[in-house]
Each structure stands twice: as C-alpha cells, then as structure tokens.
Amino acid sequence: MRVPYKLKLGQSRIFHQLPSGLSMEVIVQNGVEDNDIHKSNEYPPLVFVHGSYHAAWCWAEHWLPFFSARGYDCYALSLLGQGESDAPDGSVAGTLQTHATDVADFIHHKLRLPPVLLGHSFGGLIIQYYIVNSGSDQLLEMDNLYPKLTGATLISSVPPSVGLVWRYLFSKPIAAFKVTRSLAGKAFQSSLPLCKETFFSSTMEDDLVLRYQQLMKESSRMPLFDLRKLNASLPVPSLPNSSVEILVLGASDDFIVDAEGLRETGRFYGVSPVCVEGVAHDMMLDSSWEKGAKVILSWLNGLS
C-alpha cells in the first residue's frame, strides 16, 4: 500500500513467509491479561480473514482492540496481493484452495493452540474451504497441513453455493446490477454514495466512509479470485459430522448478502444464524461495530 495503515496502540505488524517464498502481512494484538480474573483455561487465539477489497487493517480498526482487551490474542491476515502482503505472479491472487492453504500454513507455524477462525464475506468462503480440508482424514495424514480449529465464525459470508447470484439475478435485478457495478466494476472506489450503500449503514459519517474507501482502493492490488472460475469451486463440499463449532453471523442491512443467503449458510452447517440489527455488510467497520463483536464474544464464552 502506498500509505500503510497506521497501527493502533498495542498492535504490531509481522510478515509470515509462505512455502512459496512470498510473505503475508499479519497485524497482531496480544490479549491483555486481567489480574482480577483467574482463567482456568487459555483463550483460543483469534485469526481474522478479510474479504475482497479489504486487508488486515479492517479488523485492526475496532475488533482487534475489542477482543484483545478481553484476553484474546488476535491475528489479522492480509491475503496475498492485498494490504502489505506480497503479490504472486499472474492476474489474480489465488483460489479458494490456495488462500485456505496460506491461512493453514500460518496457523501451523505460528500458533500453539487451535484457533478460532473469523472470516468476512469472501473470507468466510475461504474459511469454509479450510473447514472441509481440516476434516479430511487424507489431508490430515499429510503433515497436518490444516491444523485443528476450536471454532469458526462466518461473518456476512458468501454462502456455500451459487444460489445467491442466481436469486439476485431473477428476483432482485436492480440490486444485482448495483452489486455488480459496485464490486466487479469497482464503482464503489469513485462513488461515495455507492461505497456507503455497498458496505456501510446510512448513518455512517462521510469522512469515515471516505477514509475506508481510500484504504479499500489501496488494499487490493489484484482480485482475490478469478470470479469466472469461482463457480467451479462451488458448492462447498459437505462435511458430515464436523466437530468444528460454527457461528453464522449476518447483518440486517447487508447490501451484498441477503437474509436468504444468511439462512442458506446456516442450513448448510445445521446452525441457527444470528442476524445483527442495524448494521451493514462491513459490520466490523460500521458505525455500530460493537454489536457484532458482542455477539461473537458471547459465543466465544460458550465454547468448551
């Protein structure tokens, strides 16, 4: 990025070298120990995975300080070609599989305890691929490429099938056009109203939207995926009897992932999705960002 994201107090930036030799940016904020509370068990580390046009900074703004203040070690990754991470050769950053493998490599080499993965939008879809791989006996026998997880949170996640796209095309053609123009056409980068409508609540201050719009423009030097080939990777393979605890979290004012998309993801994993009222797609940056954070914290407190 031409102007690197300025870290907050208690945060540091490290670079994890992948087997390819490329380096992946990681913003770290360690949990603050509360001497007044005796913890019988260590909290699992939290690993955050962003979606398209974002990078590690989107978690560092609010959620890393929030969760680290409650004792959780937090790691926000920038996928290849995004943020301060290296860019691979070619026109796209990778595939669902390669991104999931990069996340797994970081966990395998840098973390001592099984983490909770938290993924937003396309980052949620990457985590769904990680879950499939972590439950494959064949892959587990191959040098433990996909370490065990304590849990996973799918935040405004792209559903595990292509149903969302087709449903928008046939039932919401105007919305489908606007989403396509905003994201695939990158119109959100030059239009403040469209950027706000795509990612944020209407009450979001324009100066904040402008700041995040600029960070998004600089974050993504290349597309995360070849969207034309993405459909070949869907639907996500089912994994019966998965032991991974999963929270499916959505936003009532999400411009990209609608209520049926949220329900589809919940049905796929056999859980009741939670819809946070009064927040938009970028719930970790939105004006009421703490609403989603508190739901996740409550769910984390219930993990065994």
N, C-alpha and C positions, 0 to 999 in steps of 0.2 A: 504494500500500500504506500502511496506517495506520502501520506500523512498517517503514520502509525497511530493506532488507538492509544490514548493516554491512560495508563493503568491507574486504578484506584489504590488507596492505602491498603497495604497487606497483600497486594497482588504481585505476581512475578510472571515473566514470560520465559518459557523454555522451548527448546526445539528437540523433538524426538526424531531420530534418524530411522527411517524405514529400511527394510531389506533392499529396496531399490536404490538406496543411497540418497533419496530425496528426504527433506526434513519437513516435519509437520509442526506448526505452531501450537503451543499449549499455554493457555493462561491459567495459572494456578493460584488458588487462595485456600490456605490451610484452615481447618476448623479451629475456632477459639475455644480453649478449654475453660469450662465454668467450674471454678474450685468449690462452689457451693453445691454442686450436684455430683454425686458419685455415680459414674457409669459402670455398670457391671459388665457390659459388652461394648466393644468398639463399634462406632458407627461405620457403615459401609461407605467407601468413597463414592462420590457422585461424578459421573463422566457425562458431559453435555455435548450433544452433536447437533449442529445447526442445519438449516435447510438452504435452499437456493438464495443467492444474493446476500447471504449473511456470512459471518465468521465467528470466531471465538468471542469477539467483543460483545455480541448481542446478549450473551449470558453474563459477562463481566459487569455490565451496567448496573443491574439490580439483583439478579438471583444469586450470583456468587457471594456478594456480601451478605445476603439474607441467610443462605444456608450455612455458610462458614461461621456466621455468628451463633449458629445453633449447634456447632460442633462437628460439622461435616467437612472433610477435605474435598475440595472441588477442583475439577479439571475440565476446562472448556477447550475443545479441539477445533482447529481450523482445518477442514479437509483440503486435500491437495488442490492447488490452483485458486485458493481462497485465502483472504487475510494475508498473513505474513508467511504462509506455507509456500514451499516450492511448487512450481508448476511442472507437470510431466510433459513429455513430447506429445504432439498431437493437438487436436482441436477441442477435446473435452477432457475434464479432469479424471474421469473414470467411469465405473459402472457401480451398480448396487453392490455387487460382489467385491470389487476391489476396495471400495470405500469401507465396507464392513470388515474386510481383512486388515485394513490400515488401523481401524479402531481396535481390533483384536490384538494387533501387534503392540500397540501402545499399552494396553491393559496387561498383556503377557509379560512385558519387560519392565514396566514401571510401577505396577500396583501389587501390593502384598495381599489385600483382601478382595474377595469378589465384589465388584462394584454394582451400583445401580446405574443403568444407562438411561439418559433422558434425551429424547430426540424430538425436534420440532419440524413439522411439515415434511419435506423430503428426508430430513434427518431421522424422522420417525420410521420412514420406509426402510432406510438403511439399517436401523436397529431391528426391524422385523426380520431382515435377512440374517443379521447376527444371531438372533434367537433360533432361527432354523438351523444355522450351522453349528451353534453351540449344543444343539440337541442331537446332532448326528453322531452315532457311535463310530462310524468310519472316520469322520474328521477328528473326533476326539482322540483316536488312536494315532493320529499323525502329528506328533509333537505338541499336542494340546494347543492347536492353532487358535481355538476360540475358547478362552477361559470361561469358567462358570460365572454366572451372574447371581447377584442377590435379588435383583428385580429390574423392571424396565417401565419407564413412563413414556407413553406416546402422546405428544402434545400437538394438537391441531394437525395430526399426522395425515399424510396421504394414505387413503385406505389400501388394503392389500390386493385390490383388483382394479380393473379399468372402468368399473361401473360409474365412478364419479364423473369421468369425462363424458361418457355417453348420456348420462342422465342430464347433465348441464346442456348438452347439445340439443336434446329433444324437449326438455321441459323448461329450460331457462336459457333460451338462445341469446338474449341480450346480455345476461350475466356471463355466459360462455364467451361472447365476443369481447367483453370488457376484461375478463381474466386473461384471455389470450393476448389481447393488445397490451395489457399492463405487464405481464410476465414474459411471454415468449417474444413480444415486440419491444420489451424494455421501456415502454412508455412511462412507467412509474418513475423512471430516472429523471425525466424532464418535466413532469406534471406534478405539482404539489397536491392538488385535489385528488388525482388518481392514486398517488402514493398513499395518501391518508386513507382513502376508501379501501385500498387493497390490504393494507397492513394494520391500520390503527382505528381507534374509536373517533367519532366525530368531535368529541370533546378534547382530543389531543391538541396541545399547543403547537401552533405552526412552526415556531422556532425549533422545537424538538423534532418535528417531522422533517424539517429541512436538514437538521444535523444527521439524523438517521438515514435520510435519503442519500446524503453525501457519502456516509460510511458504506452503505449498500453499493453505491456506484463503484467505490474503490475496492470493496471486498472481493468481488467476483471477477477475476481476470479471464476466466473461461467458464463455460457451462459445467455444472456438476455432472451432467449426463448427456448422452445423445437421446433426446426425447423420442426420436423416431424409432429407436431401438429399445426403448424402455418397456414398451408393451410386451416384448418377447420375454421379459423377465417376470411378467405378472400373469396370473395371480401369484402371490407369495405362497410357496408350498406349505401345506398344513403340517402341523407337528402335534399329533395326538399325545395327550398326557404329558405335555410340557410342564416341568416343575417351576418355571420362571413365573414369579408373581408379576402381574401386569396391571398398570393403571392406564386407562384410556381417558384422556382429558381433552375437552373441546371448549370452544368459546361461542357464546350465543350470537355474537355479532361478526362471526367469521365470514369474510367475503369469498374465501377460497374453498374451505372445507365446510360443506353444509351439514345440517343436522342428520340427514340420512347417511352421509359419509361417516360421521361420527358413530352412528348406530351400527353401520356395516363393520367398522373396525372392532367395536365391542362384541358383536355377534361372532366374529371370526375367532376371537380369543375367549369367548364364553364368559365375559365380564360385563357388568353394567357400566356404561360410560358415564362420566361426570361432565356436565356442561356448566361452565362458569358464566354467570350472567354479567352483562355489562362490560365485556372485554372483546377485543377483536383478534385477528389471526396471530399477530405478534404479541401474545399475552405476556411475554417476559419483558417487553419494552413498553407496553401500553400504559396509559395513564393510571389504570388500576392494576398494575402488575402484581401487587401483593396478593390479590385474590387467588390467582392460580398457584402462587408459591405456598400459600397457607393450605390449600387442598393437598398439594404434594407432601408438605411437611406432616400433615395429619396421617396420610397414607404411609409415609416412611416410619412414623412412630408405631404403626401397627404391624410392620414386618417382623417376622420372628427371627 
